[in-house]
Amino acid sequence: MRQIPLLPALFLGLSLPVLLSACAACPEYIQVDYADGVPVVTPDSCTVRAGDTIAWRGPQSDDTPFTLRFDGDPGTVVVGTSPDTRHGVIGRPASLEVVAQSGPPREVKIIAEHDGKSTYVDYKYAVEANGHILDPHIIIK
């Protein structure tokens, strides 16, 4: 499914529900690969519902560790190591850091949570591996 950049699409007059329906649903897992050591995720954006389990999986043939760092708190970590990184400041959401479990394949799983205060929450996150950082995002409805 083709993804539409949010801000330009809003200027074109597309409504938010139309844009959200255009976002790809998450596959069984989000694949974490490496291009010359730089992390690459497929897909780089997807939508899940609260209660869904989101999984990130490294390549079967590569045991390179990766860490996910979220702006905000997308849910409960069920696979991976999460040091106590949930902290916030007044008016700012908590953040979450998760180190992938040992592999191969290395893996992280989070059960998506939503506070119900809005239609959806768009979480930007960083994937860090080999000293490089990638910035995809995930939408929770």
N, C-alpha and C positions, 0 to 999 in steps of 0.2 A: 504494500500500500504506500502511495506517495505521501510524504510528509510536507506540511505547509508551514513555513515560518510564521509564528504567532503574530508578532507586531505588524509586519507588512500585510498580513491577511486581514487584520482588524481594520487597517486603513482602507482596504478594498471593500469593506462593508460586510464581511462574513461574520456571522454571529458566533459567540463562544461555543454554544452547543454544536454547531456545524463543525467548528474547528476541532473540538474534542472528539467528535465521532470520526474525524479524519486521522487522528493519531492512532498509530498501530497498537494493537493489544500485545502484551508481552508474550513471547513464545514460552515454551517449557522452561528455558533458562536463557539468560543473557550471556553470550559467549565473550570471554575475555581472551584476546589474542595479542601477539606482539609483532609489530612491524619494525625491524631493526631495533628492538628493545623498547619501543614506545608502545604503551598499551592502546588497544583498539577494542571497542565493544560493539557487538552486533545484537540487537539494534541499539542505536545511540539515544533513542527516545521511545518510550512505550507507555501504555496506560494500563493500570490494574485497578481492581476494586478492593476496598477495605476487606480484610480477612483473607485475601489471596496471599500465597507464598511466592515471593520474588526470589529467584535464584541466579547467581552469577557463577560461571564455571570457567576455569582456566583450561588451556589445551591439555589433552590427554598425554601428550608426549613432552610436556614442559612443566617442571616443578617450580617455576619462577613465582615467588610470593607476590601477592598484590594486596593492597589496602583500599577500602572504600571509605571516603569521608563525606558525610552528608551535611548540608546546610539545613538544619532542622532535624526532626526525629521521625523518620518514616515508619517505625514499627519496632517489633520485638525480634531480636537476633535469635535464630534457632540453630544455625550452623555458622561457625566462625568464632573468633575471639573478639570480644568487645570490652576493652579496658573501660573504666568508668569515665566516659567522655561526654555523657549527657549533662551538659551544663548550659545555662542560659543567663542572660542579663535581663533586667526588667524591660519588658517590651520586645525582647528578642527570643526566638525559639531556641530550644536546646539543639545541640549538634550531636552527631553520632559517628564514631569511627569503628570500623570492623576489619580485622585482619583475617584473610581467608584461611580456612583450615588446611592442614597439610594434605598433600596429594601425591602424585597426580591422580585425577585433576584436583587442583585447589578449588575450594568452593565457599560461597557465602549464601545463606538463606535468611530472609527476613519476612515475617508475617506483617503485611501492610496494615497500617492503622490510620484512621481518619477521625478528626475531632468533630465532624458534623457541622462545623460553623460555616462552611462554605461548600459549594458544589464540588470542588476538587482542590487538591493541593499539588503544586508542581515543585518537586524536590530536585534541586541541582545537587550533584555530587561529583566528587573527584575519584578517579581510579589512579592509584599511584603504584608504579612498578619500575624497577631498574632505574630509579632516580628521575623518572618522567611522570607527568601528570596529564590526564585527559579529563574533560569536564562535560559529561553527558547529563541527562536528567530523566526523572521518572514522574509520572502523574498518577496520583491516587484519587479515585472517585469515591 
